[in-house]
Structure formats: C-alpha cells, structure tokens
Amino acid sequence: MTETRQEHPTLTIRLCAPRGFCAGVDRAIQIVELALEKYGRPVYVRHEIVHNKFVVDGLKAKGAIFVEELEEIPAEDASRPVIFSAHGVPKSVPADAEARNMFFLDATCPLVSKVHKEAEIHFRRDREVLLIGHAGHPEVIGTMGQLPEGTVTLIETEDDARSFTPKSDRPLAYITQTTLSVDDTAGIVAALQERFPEIVAPHKEDICYATTNRQEAVKAVAPEVDAMIVVGAPNSSNSQRLREVAERAGCKTSALIQRASDISWQDFEGISSLGLTAGASAPETLVEEIIGAFAERFDVTVETVRTAEETIAFNLPRELRDVTVSTRAANG
C-alpha cells in the first residue's frame, strides 16, 4: 500500500534586510569573547551585554558571569576583568570600578557614547537638557547618569513634550535614546519645536543607523504580508519598536518571538505570506531556526527584501586589538 504524502500549504517568507546584529552589538559580543580569550575565565559583565537570552547564555557557557552591580563581584575576583554593556553606564559606574581598583573594559556602543558627549556639551554650554527615551531602560539610565542628578528631564511621549515646563530661562537642547521608533520620536520633536522653536537639536540624528534601517525594512514588508515576526527579546527596545512599526504599517498579526519554541501556531493558521526580521541584538541563527520551524509546516519560499546596505564597523578597545590580530593570524 502506497503511503500518500500530506501536502503542506505554501508560504512565502519575506526576509527583511538589514536585520539582526548591528555594529555596536557585534563589537560588544566580540569584547566579551576576546576578553575571555586573553584573560581566561571568569570575565564579569555588568548587565546583559546585549538584550538577548541566547547570546547571554552562550557567553555564560564560555565563562562570562553577568552581574547587575559591581558589588556582586566576589572580593577574590576583584582583579578579574569587568565589562560594561553596550547600553552604556552612568559615570558613577567606572568611578566606582576605579575606586575598587578594578580592571574594566567599556563595551558601550560608540553611537551611545556620542549621545553621552552631546549631553556633556549641552551642559557645559549652560543648556537645559531633555532626553527623549523610555524610563528605566539601561541606555536612558546611562545617558542621564552622565550629568549631575536632576539636570536631565526625560520626555517619553508627545503629552510629556506638551506639558513640559522649563526649570529656568536657559536655552533648551534635546538628545534621544538610540533605539526609539523613528516616527514616534519625530512626533515628540515636532511638539517640542512647536513650543520651543529655538530648542537645540542633535547635529546628527541620535537614533542609530541600525534602528532606522531595520524600521524602514519592516515598513517595506509589513503591508504586503499576512503576518510579521520580529525575532528578539521582550526587554530589547529596538525589537519592541520593530513589532510596533509592523503593526502600524498595516500588518494585523505582528509578534515578538525569542525562539521557534515560543511560536503560537494558531496565530499563523491560514497565512500565505510572512514577514520576518530580527532586532539588532538577535543573532541570525535564531532567524534560521524560525524559518526551519515554518518549513516543517509549510512549503516555504524565502525572498529577501533589502532596503539598505550596512558597512559600518567599530574599533575594539586597544587592550583587545592584539587578540584580534593573533586570532586572525592563527586562523590563517
């Protein structure tokens, strides 16, 4: 008796490009891996190096130990390297590390460091500083921590912008978190500029190239598909924004998913097209895992929709550049 093969429904996956790791995330992960190679285990990391459990668990397996505060590091390991996450830290953190005679490496994304420098310049020029961002996010905590407490006002929404009252008659300036919704931020900026036409803007957009590019790719794909998946962690700001962008662009089913095992299959019944992207801290292997899970249930065709090319790379800390050279030499 011949066994009949059950046919799968057809599914076109439209793969957003750019997606996944940005240069700042790639650099931060390299810093942890190269520090482990150069200094051995353990290497301590203050806060998740990037917001992705798969990445963090992989680094833990290699010998990284993650802590939220420096005092969690045991006294007997005080001489071990400690790495600050890609999100950046308040000035008090490296000062505390120096007071404890700790050796630290800073994995702050250079584009976040640029915002830190802008905040300091505005403060030195006696401007009142507004930060557009999300309360409690480590990048926002780090940026506000560049200046004396109480000198930066956080603006989260257009309503905040409309109700904000300056503390003095000093000139105003604004900076932004790097991983915000481009459209939401434009609305907040417009509200501020309407009320305060002389407010000083960043010389160059603070929202980073990777956040902008990934949102533009989603805007191109989302209106054309039945459902959209963003691969990323729930505590990843840029991943959450991608899901919101897809929803606003007209995609009725838009889900933020960490792993294939998290897929609620009932949400994807009857679809014939799927958009797929990944937040800036999500590795490509998780995208491939999602495609594989759909391929078990659908006859899948994958199409790439590219809206930008990315060639940016950032230098590693000087302490680790020799490791890169020796590793490359060893690999031929």
Backbone hydrogen bonds, N-H to C=O, Kabsch-Sander energy under -0.5 kcal/mol:
donor,donor_aa,acceptor,acceptor_aa,energy
11,L,299,D,-2.4
12,T,272,S,-2.3
13,I,11,L,-0.6
13,I,301,T,-3.3
14,R,12,T,-0.6
14,R,274,L,-3.2
15,L,13,I,-0.8
15,L,303,E,-3.6
16,C,14,R,-0.6
16,C,276,L,-2.8
17,A,305,V,-2.0
20,G,278,A,-2.2
21,F,282,A,-0.7
22,C,280,A,-1.2
26,D,22,C,-2.5
27,R,23,A,-2.2
28,A,24,G,-2.0
29,I,25,V,-2.4
30,Q,26,D,-2.1
31,I,27,R,-2.3
32,V,28,A,-1.6
33,E,29,I,-2.4
34,L,30,Q,-3.3
35,A,31,I,-2.0
36,L,32,V,-2.1
37,E,33,E,-1.9
38,K,34,L,-2.6
39,Y,35,A,-3.1
40,G,36,L,-1.5
43,V,63,G,-1.4
44,Y,81,P,-2.7
45,V,65,I,-2.7
46,R,83,I,-3.0
47,H,45,V,-0.7
47,H,67,V,-4.2
52,N,50,V,-2.0
56,V,52,N,-2.6
57,D,53,K,-3.2
58,G,54,F,-1.9
59,L,55,V,-2.0
60,K,56,V,-2.4
61,A,57,D,-2.0
62,K,58,G,-0.8
63,G,59,L,-0.7
63,G,60,K,-1.1
64,A,59,L,-2.5
65,I,43,V,-2.6
67,V,45,V,-2.7
72,E,69,E,-1.6
73,I,70,L,-1.9
77,D,74,P,-1.8
78,A,75,A,-1.5
80,R,77,D,-2.2
82,V,103,F,-2.0
83,I,44,Y,-2.4
84,F,105,L,-2.4
85,S,46,R,-1.1
86,A,49,I,-2.1
88,G,85,S,-1.6
91,K,145,G,-1.8
93,V,90,P,-1.8
95,A,91,K,-1.6
96,D,92,S,-2.0
97,A,93,V,-2.5
98,E,94,P,-2.5
99,A,95,A,-2.1
100,R,96,D,-1.4
101,N,98,E,-1.7
102,M,97,A,-2.9
104,F,102,M,-0.6
105,L,82,V,-2.4
107,A,84,F,-1.8
107,A,105,L,-0.7
109,C,86,A,-2.4
112,V,109,C,-1.1
113,S,109,C,-2.3
114,K,110,P,-1.7
115,V,111,L,-1.0
116,H,112,V,-2.0
117,K,113,S,-2.4
118,E,114,K,-2.1
119,A,115,V,-2.4
120,E,116,H,-2.0
121,I,117,K,-2.5
122,H,118,E,-2.7
123,F,119,A,-2.1
124,R,120,E,-2.6
125,R,121,I,-1.8
126,D,123,F,-1.7
127,R,122,H,-2.6
128,E,171,P,-3.3
129,V,127,R,-0.5
129,V,151,T,-0.8
130,L,173,A,-2.6
131,L,153,T,-2.9
132,I,130,L,-0.5
132,I,175,I,-2.7
133,G,131,L,-0.6
133,G,155,I,-1.7
135,A,133,G,-0.5
137,H,134,H,-1.7
141,I,137,H,-2.5
142,G,138,P,-2.4
143,T,139,E,-2.5
144,M,140,V,-2.8
145,G,141,I,-1.5
146,Q,143,T,-1.7
147,L,144,M,-1.2
151,T,148,P,-1.9
153,T,129,V,-2.3
154,L,152,V,-0.5
155,I,131,L,-3.0
156,E,154,L,-0.5
161,A,157,T,-1.8
162,R,158,E,-2.2
163,S,159,D,-1.9
164,F,160,D,-1.3
173,A,128,E,-2.2
174,Y,200,V,-2.4
175,I,130,L,-2.4
177,Q,132,I,-2.7
180,L,177,Q,-0.6
185,T,181,S,-2.4
186,A,182,V,-2.0
187,G,183,D,-1.8
188,I,184,D,-2.0
189,V,185,T,-2.9
190,A,186,A,-2.4
191,A,187,G,-1.9
192,L,188,I,-2.2
193,Q,189,V,-3.0
194,E,190,A,-2.0
195,R,191,A,-1.5
196,F,192,L,-3.2
199,I,196,F,-2.3
200,V,172,L,-2.6
208,C,178,T,-1.9
212,T,208,C,-2.3
213,N,209,Y,-3.0
214,R,210,A,-2.4
215,Q,211,T,-2.0
216,E,212,T,-2.3
217,A,213,N,-2.0
218,V,214,R,-1.8
219,K,215,Q,-2.3
220,A,216,E,-1.5
221,V,217,A,-1.5
222,A,218,V,-3.2
224,E,221,V,-2.0
225,V,222,A,-1.1
226,D,273,S,-0.9
227,A,273,S,-0.8
228,M,253,T,-2.6
229,I,275,G,-2.5
230,V,255,A,-3.0
231,V,229,I,-0.6
231,V,277,T,-2.5
232,G,230,V,-0.6
232,G,257,I,-1.9
233,A,51,H,-0.6
236,S,233,A,-1.8
237,S,235,N,-0.7
240,Q,236,S,-2.3
241,R,237,S,-2.3
242,L,238,N,-1.5
243,R,239,S,-1.8
244,E,240,Q,-2.0
245,V,241,R,-2.7
246,A,242,L,-2.3
247,E,243,R,-2.0
248,R,244,E,-2.6
249,A,245,V,-1.8
250,G,247,E,-1.4
251,C,246,A,-2.1
252,K,250,G,-0.7
253,T,226,D,-0.7
254,S,252,K,-0.7
255,A,228,M,-2.7
257,I,230,V,-2.8
257,I,255,A,-0.6
262,D,259,R,-1.8
263,I,260,A,-1.7
265,W,263,I,-1.0
267,D,264,S,-2.0
268,F,265,W,-1.7
269,E,266,Q,-0.9
271,I,268,F,-1.2
274,L,12,T,-2.7
275,G,227,A,-3.0
276,L,14,R,-2.3
277,T,229,I,-2.3
279,G,231,V,-2.7
282,A,279,G,-1.9
286,L,283,P,-1.4
287,V,283,P,-0.8
288,E,284,E,-2.4
289,E,285,T,-1.7
290,I,286,L,-1.8
291,I,287,V,-2.3
292,G,288,E,-2.4
293,A,289,E,-2.0
294,F,290,I,-2.0
295,A,291,I,-2.2
296,E,292,G,-0.9
297,R,294,F,-1.4
298,F,294,F,-2.2
299,D,9,P,-3.0
300,V,298,F,-1.0
301,T,11,L,-2.5
303,E,13,I,-3.2
303,E,301,T,-0.5
305,V,15,L,-2.9
306,R,304,T,-0.6
307,T,17,A,-2.5
307,T,305,V,-0.5
308,A,17,A,-0.5
320,L,317,P,-2.0
321,R,317,P,-0.7
321,R,318,R,-1.0
322,D,318,R,-0.6
323,V,320,L,-0.6
324,T,320,L,-1.6
325,V,321,R,-2.0
326,S,322,D,-2.4
327,T,323,V,-2.6
328,R,324,T,-2.6
329,A,325,V,-2.4
330,A,326,S,-2.4
331,N,327,T,-1.7
332,G,329,A,-1.2
